[in-house]
Amino acid sequence: MRLVRRTEHRVKYVCDPLHVFPDTGESVRELICTAKHTWNRPLPACIEKRATEGSGLVSHYEQKRRYGDTDNMSDKQADTVYDILIPSLIIAGLFVVNGIVFAVIMRYRNKRKQRLDLESKELAEL
């Protein structure tokens, strides 16, 4: 890890290539000096990116667990909700909206066709 920039109120650290901070899964961390003259976040040692979960990023559920915030749902249930259930509901909603739009278009098309047929019959009678 190396210090990249330091001002009176901020510091910026960057992990070595292929390393990340274990609590966020990011390779850059900027700390801000608070009114009590302490940093706003801890500065843990960098770890290898492949040592973190999934694609190299630590999920926000893992962050909550590390900082003591617990939800009523387990991490696996929360992942299921956010990764499967919500996108499925969005896709289903889009299908419903598309179906409604398609039905409205077909209805107006049929009405227009009936009107054109009626007008052509009237013109044929003349």
Phi and psi in radians as a Rosetta constraint file:
Dihedral C 1 N 2 CA 2 C 2 CIRCULARHARMONIC -2.440 0.35
Dihedral N 2 CA 2 C 2 N 3 CIRCULARHARMONIC 2.611 0.35
Dihedral C 2 N 3 CA 3 C 3 CIRCULARHARMONIC -1.380 0.35
Dihedral N 3 CA 3 C 3 N 4 CIRCULARHARMONIC 2.181 0.35
Dihedral C 3 N 4 CA 4 C 4 CIRCULARHARMONIC -1.712 0.35
Dihedral N 4 CA 4 C 4 N 5 CIRCULARHARMONIC -0.762 0.35
Dihedral C 4 N 5 CA 5 C 5 CIRCULARHARMONIC -2.589 0.35
Dihedral N 5 CA 5 C 5 N 6 CIRCULARHARMONIC 2.484 0.35
Dihedral C 5 N 6 CA 6 C 6 CIRCULARHARMONIC -2.456 0.35
Dihedral N 6 CA 6 C 6 N 7 CIRCULARHARMONIC 2.233 0.35
Dihedral C 6 N 7 CA 7 C 7 CIRCULARHARMONIC -2.114 0.35
Dihedral N 7 CA 7 C 7 N 8 CIRCULARHARMONIC -2.992 0.35
Dihedral C 7 N 8 CA 8 C 8 CIRCULARHARMONIC -1.144 0.35
Dihedral N 8 CA 8 C 8 N 9 CIRCULARHARMONIC -0.555 0.35
Dihedral C 8 N 9 CA 9 C 9 CIRCULARHARMONIC -2.062 0.35
Dihedral N 9 CA 9 C 9 N 10 CIRCULARHARMONIC -0.117 0.35
Dihedral C 9 N 10 CA 10 C 10 CIRCULARHARMONIC -2.439 0.35
Dihedral N 10 CA 10 C 10 N 11 CIRCULARHARMONIC 2.600 0.35
Dihedral C 10 N 11 CA 11 C 11 CIRCULARHARMONIC -2.361 0.35
Dihedral N 11 CA 11 C 11 N 12 CIRCULARHARMONIC 2.627 0.35
Dihedral C 11 N 12 CA 12 C 12 CIRCULARHARMONIC -2.264 0.35
Dihedral N 12 CA 12 C 12 N 13 CIRCULARHARMONIC 2.192 0.35
Dihedral C 12 N 13 CA 13 C 13 CIRCULARHARMONIC -2.008 0.35
Dihedral N 13 CA 13 C 13 N 14 CIRCULARHARMONIC 2.561 0.35
Dihedral C 13 N 14 CA 14 C 14 CIRCULARHARMONIC -2.253 0.35
Dihedral N 14 CA 14 C 14 N 15 CIRCULARHARMONIC 2.339 0.35
Dihedral C 14 N 15 CA 15 C 15 CIRCULARHARMONIC -1.334 0.35
Dihedral N 15 CA 15 C 15 N 16 CIRCULARHARMONIC 2.782 0.35
Dihedral C 15 N 16 CA 16 C 16 CIRCULARHARMONIC -1.085 0.35
Dihedral N 16 CA 16 C 16 N 17 CIRCULARHARMONIC 2.788 0.35
Dihedral C 16 N 17 CA 17 C 17 CIRCULARHARMONIC -0.961 0.35
Dihedral N 17 CA 17 C 17 N 18 CIRCULARHARMONIC 2.495 0.35
Dihedral C 17 N 18 CA 18 C 18 CIRCULARHARMONIC 1.163 0.35
Dihedral N 18 CA 18 C 18 N 19 CIRCULARHARMONIC 0.319 0.35
Dihedral C 18 N 19 CA 19 C 19 CIRCULARHARMONIC -2.187 0.35
Dihedral N 19 CA 19 C 19 N 20 CIRCULARHARMONIC 2.648 0.35
Dihedral C 19 N 20 CA 20 C 20 CIRCULARHARMONIC -2.475 0.35
Dihedral N 20 CA 20 C 20 N 21 CIRCULARHARMONIC 2.894 0.35
Dihedral C 20 N 21 CA 21 C 21 CIRCULARHARMONIC -1.346 0.35
Dihedral N 21 CA 21 C 21 N 22 CIRCULARHARMONIC 2.331 0.35
Dihedral C 21 N 22 CA 22 C 22 CIRCULARHARMONIC -1.205 0.35
Dihedral N 22 CA 22 C 22 N 23 CIRCULARHARMONIC -0.426 0.35
Dihedral C 22 N 23 CA 23 C 23 CIRCULARHARMONIC -1.487 0.35
Dihedral N 23 CA 23 C 23 N 24 CIRCULARHARMONIC -0.359 0.35
Dihedral C 23 N 24 CA 24 C 24 CIRCULARHARMONIC -2.108 0.35
Dihedral N 24 CA 24 C 24 N 25 CIRCULARHARMONIC -0.359 0.35
Dihedral C 24 N 25 CA 25 C 25 CIRCULARHARMONIC 1.329 0.35
Dihedral N 25 CA 25 C 25 N 26 CIRCULARHARMONIC 0.207 0.35
Dihedral C 25 N 26 CA 26 C 26 CIRCULARHARMONIC -1.810 0.35
Dihedral N 26 CA 26 C 26 N 27 CIRCULARHARMONIC 2.720 0.35
Dihedral C 26 N 27 CA 27 C 27 CIRCULARHARMONIC -1.661 0.35
Dihedral N 27 CA 27 C 27 N 28 CIRCULARHARMONIC -0.082 0.35
Dihedral C 27 N 28 CA 28 C 28 CIRCULARHARMONIC -2.176 0.35
Dihedral N 28 CA 28 C 28 N 29 CIRCULARHARMONIC 2.432 0.35
Dihedral C 28 N 29 CA 29 C 29 CIRCULARHARMONIC -2.419 0.35
Dihedral N 29 CA 29 C 29 N 30 CIRCULARHARMONIC 2.280 0.35
Dihedral C 29 N 30 CA 30 C 30 CIRCULARHARMONIC -1.988 0.35
Dihedral N 30 CA 30 C 30 N 31 CIRCULARHARMONIC 2.228 0.35
Dihedral C 30 N 31 CA 31 C 31 CIRCULARHARMONIC -1.882 0.35
Dihedral N 31 CA 31 C 31 N 32 CIRCULARHARMONIC 2.514 0.35
Dihedral C 31 N 32 CA 32 C 32 CIRCULARHARMONIC -2.096 0.35
Dihedral N 32 CA 32 C 32 N 33 CIRCULARHARMONIC 2.382 0.35
Dihedral C 32 N 33 CA 33 C 33 CIRCULARHARMONIC -1.338 0.35
Dihedral N 33 CA 33 C 33 N 34 CIRCULARHARMONIC 2.240 0.35
Dihedral C 33 N 34 CA 34 C 34 CIRCULARHARMONIC -1.526 0.35
Dihedral N 34 CA 34 C 34 N 35 CIRCULARHARMONIC 3.076 0.35
Dihedral C 34 N 35 CA 35 C 35 CIRCULARHARMONIC -1.129 0.35
Dihedral N 35 CA 35 C 35 N 36 CIRCULARHARMONIC -0.404 0.35
Dihedral C 35 N 36 CA 36 C 36 CIRCULARHARMONIC -1.559 0.35
Dihedral N 36 CA 36 C 36 N 37 CIRCULARHARMONIC 0.173 0.35
Dihedral C 36 N 37 CA 37 C 37 CIRCULARHARMONIC 1.086 0.35
Dihedral N 37 CA 37 C 37 N 38 CIRCULARHARMONIC 0.696 0.35
Dihedral C 37 N 38 CA 38 C 38 CIRCULARHARMONIC -2.222 0.35
Dihedral N 38 CA 38 C 38 N 39 CIRCULARHARMONIC 2.814 0.35
Dihedral C 38 N 39 CA 39 C 39 CIRCULARHARMONIC -1.370 0.35
Dihedral N 39 CA 39 C 39 N 40 CIRCULARHARMONIC 2.592 0.35
Dihedral C 39 N 40 CA 40 C 40 CIRCULARHARMONIC -1.287 0.35
Dihedral N 40 CA 40 C 40 N 41 CIRCULARHARMONIC -0.334 0.35
Dihedral C 40 N 41 CA 41 C 41 CIRCULARHARMONIC -2.458 0.35
Dihedral N 41 CA 41 C 41 N 42 CIRCULARHARMONIC 2.774 0.35
Dihedral C 41 N 42 CA 42 C 42 CIRCULARHARMONIC -1.310 0.35
Dihedral N 42 CA 42 C 42 N 43 CIRCULARHARMONIC 2.852 0.35
Dihedral C 42 N 43 CA 43 C 43 CIRCULARHARMONIC -2.146 0.35
Dihedral N 43 CA 43 C 43 N 44 CIRCULARHARMONIC 1.528 0.35
Dihedral C 43 N 44 CA 44 C 44 CIRCULARHARMONIC -1.336 0.35
Dihedral N 44 CA 44 C 44 N 45 CIRCULARHARMONIC 2.877 0.35
Dihedral C 44 N 45 CA 45 C 45 CIRCULARHARMONIC -1.254 0.35
Dihedral N 45 CA 45 C 45 N 46 CIRCULARHARMONIC 2.561 0.35
Dihedral C 45 N 46 CA 46 C 46 CIRCULARHARMONIC -1.237 0.35
Dihedral N 46 CA 46 C 46 N 47 CIRCULARHARMONIC 2.585 0.35
Dihedral C 46 N 47 CA 47 C 47 CIRCULARHARMONIC -2.204 0.35
Dihedral N 47 CA 47 C 47 N 48 CIRCULARHARMONIC 2.909 0.35
Dihedral C 47 N 48 CA 48 C 48 CIRCULARHARMONIC -1.133 0.35
Dihedral N 48 CA 48 C 48 N 49 CIRCULARHARMONIC 2.456 0.35
Dihedral C 48 N 49 CA 49 C 49 CIRCULARHARMONIC -1.068 0.35
Dihedral N 49 CA 49 C 49 N 50 CIRCULARHARMONIC -0.642 0.35
Dihedral C 49 N 50 CA 50 C 50 CIRCULARHARMONIC -1.228 0.35
Dihedral N 50 CA 50 C 50 N 51 CIRCULARHARMONIC -0.249 0.35
Dihedral C 50 N 51 CA 51 C 51 CIRCULARHARMONIC -1.372 0.35
Dihedral N 51 CA 51 C 51 N 52 CIRCULARHARMONIC -0.231 0.35
Dihedral C 51 N 52 CA 52 C 52 CIRCULARHARMONIC -1.488 0.35
Dihedral N 52 CA 52 C 52 N 53 CIRCULARHARMONIC 2.918 0.35
Dihedral C 52 N 53 CA 53 C 53 CIRCULARHARMONIC -1.267 0.35
Dihedral N 53 CA 53 C 53 N 54 CIRCULARHARMONIC 2.726 0.35
Dihedral C 53 N 54 CA 54 C 54 CIRCULARHARMONIC 1.028 0.35
Dihedral N 54 CA 54 C 54 N 55 CIRCULARHARMONIC -2.196 0.35
Dihedral C 54 N 55 CA 55 C 55 CIRCULARHARMONIC -1.537 0.35
Dihedral N 55 CA 55 C 55 N 56 CIRCULARHARMONIC 0.318 0.35
Dihedral C 55 N 56 CA 56 C 56 CIRCULARHARMONIC 1.782 0.35
Dihedral N 56 CA 56 C 56 N 57 CIRCULARHARMONIC -0.036 0.35
Dihedral C 56 N 57 CA 57 C 57 CIRCULARHARMONIC -1.961 0.35
Dihedral N 57 CA 57 C 57 N 58 CIRCULARHARMONIC 2.430 0.35
Dihedral C 57 N 58 CA 58 C 58 CIRCULARHARMONIC -1.482 0.35
Dihedral N 58 CA 58 C 58 N 59 CIRCULARHARMONIC 2.250 0.35
Dihedral C 58 N 59 CA 59 C 59 CIRCULARHARMONIC -1.209 0.35
Dihedral N 59 CA 59 C 59 N 60 CIRCULARHARMONIC 2.777 0.35
Dihedral C 59 N 60 CA 60 C 60 CIRCULARHARMONIC -1.187 0.35
Dihedral N 60 CA 60 C 60 N 61 CIRCULARHARMONIC -0.336 0.35
Dihedral C 60 N 61 CA 61 C 61 CIRCULARHARMONIC -1.183 0.35
Dihedral N 61 CA 61 C 61 N 62 CIRCULARHARMONIC -0.695 0.35
Dihedral C 61 N 62 CA 62 C 62 CIRCULARHARMONIC -1.156 0.35
Dihedral N 62 CA 62 C 62 N 63 CIRCULARHARMONIC -0.686 0.35
Dihedral C 62 N 63 CA 63 C 63 CIRCULARHARMONIC -1.075 0.35
Dihedral N 63 CA 63 C 63 N 64 CIRCULARHARMONIC -0.769 0.35
Dihedral C 63 N 64 CA 64 C 64 CIRCULARHARMONIC -1.059 0.35
Dihedral N 64 CA 64 C 64 N 65 CIRCULARHARMONIC -0.741 0.35
Dihedral C 64 N 65 CA 65 C 65 CIRCULARHARMONIC -1.134 0.35
Dihedral N 65 CA 65 C 65 N 66 CIRCULARHARMONIC -0.677 0.35
Dihedral C 65 N 66 CA 66 C 66 CIRCULARHARMONIC -1.216 0.35
Dihedral N 66 CA 66 C 66 N 67 CIRCULARHARMONIC -0.575 0.35
Dihedral C 66 N 67 CA 67 C 67 CIRCULARHARMONIC -1.656 0.35
Dihedral N 67 CA 67 C 67 N 68 CIRCULARHARMONIC 0.131 0.35
Dihedral C 67 N 68 CA 68 C 68 CIRCULARHARMONIC 1.576 0.35
Dihedral N 68 CA 68 C 68 N 69 CIRCULARHARMONIC -0.003 0.35
Dihedral C 68 N 69 CA 69 C 69 CIRCULARHARMONIC -1.428 0.35
Dihedral N 69 CA 69 C 69 N 70 CIRCULARHARMONIC 2.089 0.35
Dihedral C 69 N 70 CA 70 C 70 CIRCULARHARMONIC -2.050 0.35
Dihedral N 70 CA 70 C 70 N 71 CIRCULARHARMONIC 2.449 0.35
Dihedral C 70 N 71 CA 71 C 71 CIRCULARHARMONIC -1.737 0.35
Dihedral N 71 CA 71 C 71 N 72 CIRCULARHARMONIC 2.951 0.35
Dihedral C 71 N 72 CA 72 C 72 CIRCULARHARMONIC -1.262 0.35
Dihedral N 72 CA 72 C 72 N 73 CIRCULARHARMONIC -0.409 0.35
Dihedral C 72 N 73 CA 73 C 73 CIRCULARHARMONIC -1.638 0.35
Dihedral N 73 CA 73 C 73 N 74 CIRCULARHARMONIC 2.602 0.35
Dihedral C 73 N 74 CA 74 C 74 CIRCULARHARMONIC -1.326 0.35
Dihedral N 74 CA 74 C 74 N 75 CIRCULARHARMONIC 2.911 0.35
Dihedral C 74 N 75 CA 75 C 75 CIRCULARHARMONIC -1.057 0.35
Dihedral N 75 CA 75 C 75 N 76 CIRCULARHARMONIC -0.682 0.35
Dihedral C 75 N 76 CA 76 C 76 CIRCULARHARMONIC -1.136 0.35
Dihedral N 76 CA 76 C 76 N 77 CIRCULARHARMONIC -0.724 0.35
Dihedral C 76 N 77 CA 77 C 77 CIRCULARHARMONIC -1.154 0.35
Dihedral N 77 CA 77 C 77 N 78 CIRCULARHARMONIC -0.719 0.35
Dihedral C 77 N 78 CA 78 C 78 CIRCULARHARMONIC -1.135 0.35
Dihedral N 78 CA 78 C 78 N 79 CIRCULARHARMONIC -0.723 0.35
Dihedral C 78 N 79 CA 79 C 79 CIRCULARHARMONIC -1.073 0.35
Dihedral N 79 CA 79 C 79 N 80 CIRCULARHARMONIC -0.707 0.35
Dihedral C 79 N 80 CA 80 C 80 CIRCULARHARMONIC -1.091 0.35
Dihedral N 80 CA 80 C 80 N 81 CIRCULARHARMONIC -0.757 0.35
Dihedral C 80 N 81 CA 81 C 81 CIRCULARHARMONIC -1.096 0.35
Dihedral N 81 CA 81 C 81 N 82 CIRCULARHARMONIC -0.873 0.35
Dihedral C 81 N 82 CA 82 C 82 CIRCULARHARMONIC -1.348 0.35
Dihedral N 82 CA 82 C 82 N 83 CIRCULARHARMONIC -0.543 0.35
Dihedral C 82 N 83 CA 83 C 83 CIRCULARHARMONIC -1.641 0.35
Dihedral N 83 CA 83 C 83 N 84 CIRCULARHARMONIC -0.427 0.35
Dihedral C 83 N 84 CA 84 C 84 CIRCULARHARMONIC -2.112 0.35
Dihedral N 84 CA 84 C 84 N 85 CIRCULARHARMONIC -0.945 0.35
Dihedral C 84 N 85 CA 85 C 85 CIRCULARHARMONIC -1.151 0.35
Dihedral N 85 CA 85 C 85 N 86 CIRCULARHARMONIC -0.892 0.35
Dihedral C 85 N 86 CA 86 C 86 CIRCULARHARMONIC -1.122 0.35
Dihedral N 86 CA 86 C 86 N 87 CIRCULARHARMONIC -0.834 0.35
Dihedral C 86 N 87 CA 87 C 87 CIRCULARHARMONIC -1.074 0.35
Dihedral N 87 CA 87 C 87 N 88 CIRCULARHARMONIC -0.615 0.35
Dihedral C 87 N 88 CA 88 C 88 CIRCULARHARMONIC -1.131 0.35
Dihedral N 88 CA 88 C 88 N 89 CIRCULARHARMONIC -0.725 0.35
Dihedral C 88 N 89 CA 89 C 89 CIRCULARHARMONIC -1.147 0.35
Dihedral N 89 CA 89 C 89 N 90 CIRCULARHARMONIC -0.670 0.35
Dihedral C 89 N 90 CA 90 C 90 CIRCULARHARMONIC -1.122 0.35
Dihedral N 90 CA 90 C 90 N 91 CIRCULARHARMONIC -0.781 0.35
Dihedral C 90 N 91 CA 91 C 91 CIRCULARHARMONIC -1.105 0.35
Dihedral N 91 CA 91 C 91 N 92 CIRCULARHARMONIC -0.760 0.35
Dihedral C 91 N 92 CA 92 C 92 CIRCULARHARMONIC -1.071 0.35
Dihedral N 92 CA 92 C 92 N 93 CIRCULARHARMONIC -0.729 0.35
Dihedral C 92 N 93 CA 93 C 93 CIRCULARHARMONIC -1.084 0.35
Dihedral N 93 CA 93 C 93 N 94 CIRCULARHARMONIC -0.692 0.35
Dihedral C 93 N 94 CA 94 C 94 CIRCULARHARMONIC -1.142 0.35
Dihedral N 94 CA 94 C 94 N 95 CIRCULARHARMONIC -0.672 0.35
Dihedral C 94 N 95 CA 95 C 95 CIRCULARHARMONIC -1.081 0.35
Dihedral N 95 CA 95 C 95 N 96 CIRCULARHARMONIC -0.735 0.35
Dihedral C 95 N 96 CA 96 C 96 CIRCULARHARMONIC -1.106 0.35
Dihedral N 96 CA 96 C 96 N 97 CIRCULARHARMONIC -0.800 0.35
Dihedral C 96 N 97 CA 97 C 97 CIRCULARHARMONIC -1.085 0.35
Dihedral N 97 CA 97 C 97 N 98 CIRCULARHARMONIC -0.757 0.35
Dihedral C 97 N 98 CA 98 C 98 CIRCULARHARMONIC -1.098 0.35
Dihedral N 98 CA 98 C 98 N 99 CIRCULARHARMONIC -0.673 0.35
Dihedral C 98 N 99 CA 99 C 99 CIRCULARHARMONIC -1.099 0.35
Dihedral N 99 CA 99 C 99 N 100 CIRCULARHARMONIC -0.729 0.35
Dihedral C 99 N 100 CA 100 C 100 CIRCULARHARMONIC -1.127 0.35
Dihedral N 100 CA 100 C 100 N 101 CIRCULARHARMONIC -0.795 0.35
Dihedral C 100 N 101 CA 101 C 101 CIRCULARHARMONIC -1.070 0.35
Dihedral N 101 CA 101 C 101 N 102 CIRCULARHARMONIC -0.753 0.35
Dihedral C 101 N 102 CA 102 C 102 CIRCULARHARMONIC -1.083 0.35
Dihedral N 102 CA 102 C 102 N 103 CIRCULARHARMONIC -0.753 0.35
Dihedral C 102 N 103 CA 103 C 103 CIRCULARHARMONIC -1.100 0.35
Dihedral N 103 CA 103 C 103 N 104 CIRCULARHARMONIC -0.731 0.35
Dihedral C 103 N 104 CA 104 C 104 CIRCULARHARMONIC -1.119 0.35
Dihedral N 104 CA 104 C 104 N 105 CIRCULARHARMONIC -0.772 0.35
Dihedral C 104 N 105 CA 105 C 105 CIRCULARHARMONIC -1.076 0.35
Dihedral N 105 CA 105 C 105 N 106 CIRCULARHARMONIC -0.796 0.35
Dihedral C 105 N 106 CA 106 C 106 CIRCULARHARMONIC -1.119 0.35
Dihedral N 106 CA 106 C 106 N 107 CIRCULARHARMONIC -0.670 0.35
Dihedral C 106 N 107 CA 107 C 107 CIRCULARHARMONIC -1.090 0.35
Dihedral N 107 CA 107 C 107 N 108 CIRCULARHARMONIC -0.833 0.35
Dihedral C 107 N 108 CA 108 C 108 CIRCULARHARMONIC -1.149 0.35
Dihedral N 108 CA 108 C 108 N 109 CIRCULARHARMONIC -0.594 0.35
Dihedral C 108 N 109 CA 109 C 109 CIRCULARHARMONIC -1.101 0.35
Dihedral N 109 CA 109 C 109 N 110 CIRCULARHARMONIC -0.797 0.35
Dihedral C 109 N 110 CA 110 C 110 CIRCULARHARMONIC -1.122 0.35
Dihedral N 110 CA 110 C 110 N 111 CIRCULARHARMONIC -0.725 0.35
Dihedral C 110 N 111 CA 111 C 111 CIRCULARHARMONIC -1.082 0.35
Dihedral N 111 CA 111 C 111 N 112 CIRCULARHARMONIC -0.739 0.35
Dihedral C 111 N 112 CA 112 C 112 CIRCULARHARMONIC -1.122 0.35
Dihedral N 112 CA 112 C 112 N 113 CIRCULARHARMONIC -0.724 0.35
Dihedral C 112 N 113 CA 113 C 113 CIRCULARHARMONIC -1.120 0.35
Dihedral N 113 CA 113 C 113 N 114 CIRCULARHARMONIC -0.750 0.35
Dihedral C 113 N 114 CA 114 C 114 CIRCULARHARMONIC -1.095 0.35
Dihedral N 114 CA 114 C 114 N 115 CIRCULARHARMONIC -0.708 0.35
Dihedral C 114 N 115 CA 115 C 115 CIRCULARHARMONIC -1.129 0.35
Dihedral N 115 CA 115 C 115 N 116 CIRCULARHARMONIC -0.746 0.35
Dihedral C 115 N 116 CA 116 C 116 CIRCULARHARMONIC -1.133 0.35
Dihedral N 116 CA 116 C 116 N 117 CIRCULARHARMONIC -0.692 0.35
Dihedral C 116 N 117 CA 117 C 117 CIRCULARHARMONIC -1.089 0.35
Dihedral N 117 CA 117 C 117 N 118 CIRCULARHARMONIC -0.753 0.35
Dihedral C 117 N 118 CA 118 C 118 CIRCULARHARMONIC -1.118 0.35
Dihedral N 118 CA 118 C 118 N 119 CIRCULARHARMONIC -0.739 0.35
Dihedral C 118 N 119 CA 119 C 119 CIRCULARHARMONIC -1.156 0.35
Dihedral N 119 CA 119 C 119 N 120 CIRCULARHARMONIC -0.667 0.35
Dihedral C 119 N 120 CA 120 C 120 CIRCULARHARMONIC -1.186 0.35
Dihedral N 120 CA 120 C 120 N 121 CIRCULARHARMONIC -0.606 0.35
Dihedral C 120 N 121 CA 121 C 121 CIRCULARHARMONIC -1.159 0.35
Dihedral N 121 CA 121 C 121 N 122 CIRCULARHARMONIC -0.706 0.35
Dihedral C 121 N 122 CA 122 C 122 CIRCULARHARMONIC -1.130 0.35
Dihedral N 122 CA 122 C 122 N 123 CIRCULARHARMONIC -0.708 0.35
Dihedral C 122 N 123 CA 123 C 123 CIRCULARHARMONIC -1.193 0.35
Dihedral N 123 CA 123 C 123 N 124 CIRCULARHARMONIC -0.585 0.35
Dihedral C 123 N 124 CA 124 C 124 CIRCULARHARMONIC -1.188 0.35
Dihedral N 124 CA 124 C 124 N 125 CIRCULARHARMONIC -0.610 0.35
Dihedral C 124 N 125 CA 125 C 125 CIRCULARHARMONIC -1.224 0.35
Dihedral N 125 CA 125 C 125 N 126 CIRCULARHARMONIC -0.434 0.35
